[in-house]
Amino acid sequence: VQLQASGGGSVQPGGSLTLSCAASGSISSAGTLSWYRQAPGKEREWVANIISDGRTTYADSVKGRFTFSRDSTKNTLYLQMNRLKPEDMAVYYCRVVQGGRVIWGKGTLVTVSS
């Protein structure tokens, strides 16, 4: 399975974007689905998870603003990002843990500036 993130772009503070992560094959048996991000000059950080029981968890910095969802019929993950802040600017990566493998998608850049 390969992952491809898309949907990044440039938005003003307070704006919204929805990122997508399309899997080339089924991810129905994945244990954990995740979004991470990496800002310039910083380490990659965890943003959100969907775990095997369907629960979704978020980093405190995005809680209440971001929504992580999946469409199992399309093998696609989504990250709805609202009320974006300059500190949300980063390259966003999707990640899937499946069959003992950790699979990363190529990132998509989100720029937040006025």
N, C-alpha and C positions, 0 to 999 in steps of 0.2 A: 504494500500500500504506500502510495505517495500522497503528500498533502500540498495543496497550493492555496495560500492565503491571498485574498484580494480585497479591494474596497477602500484601501487607504487613499488619502488625499489631503488637501489643505482646507482647513476650516477655521473660522473665527472662534474666539473664546465664547462659550455658551452654545455653540453649535452641536450638531449631531452627525455621526457617521455610523454605518453598519459594515462591519467586516465579515467576510465569508471565508470559510476554509473548506475546500472541496477535496474529498478523498477519492483516490482512483479506484478504490475497492471498498468492500464492506468494512465498516468499523463497528458493526453491531455488537461484537464481542469485546470491544475495548473496555478495559478496566477504568481508565481515567482519561478524560478529555480535558484539555487545558488551553488557556491562552497565557502567553508570556509577553513581555515587552522589554525593549532595551533602548534607553535614552542615550544620546551621545555622551560618551565619556563615563557611562555608568554600567554596572553589571546588569545582566538580564534578571528581571524580576517576575515573579508569578503574579498573574492578574485574576484568574478565575478557573474553577474546576467544575466539571460535572463528573461525579463518581458513579460507580456501577449501580448503586441503588437509585440513581436519578437525582440525588441531592446536588444542589449547586452552592458553591461557596465562592466568596469574593475577598480580594484584598481590601483592607479598610479604606485605602485611598480611592477605590472605585465603587464601593458599596453604595447602593442607592442611585447610582448614575449609569452603571453598565449592567446589561442583561445578557447572559450566556444561554444560548439555546441550540438545539440540534434538530435537524430534519432527517430522521433515519431513512426515509424513503429516497432521499437524495444523497445520502452519505455526506452531508454538509453541516458544518458548524457555523454559528453566527455569533457575533459580538456586537450588540447594539450599544452604542456609546452616546450618552446624552450629557448635556451641560459640560462639554469638554473644557478643560483648563490647559493653560500653557504647559503645565507639568505632565500632562498626558502625552505630550509629543514624544514619539518613539517609533521604533520599528516593532511591529506586533507580529508574533509568531504563534501558530497553533501547534499543539503537541498531542499525540495520541500514544497511550501505552496499551499495547495489544500483543498477546501471545508472547509475553516476555520481552518484547521489543519496545524501545522508545523511538518514536518516529516524529521528526520535526518537519514542519513545513517551511518553505522559504517565506521570509517576512514581507510585510507590507507596511509602508511608511505612512504615519499619521503626523501631520504638521498642524499645530494649533498656534495661530498668531493673528494679530490684528494688523 
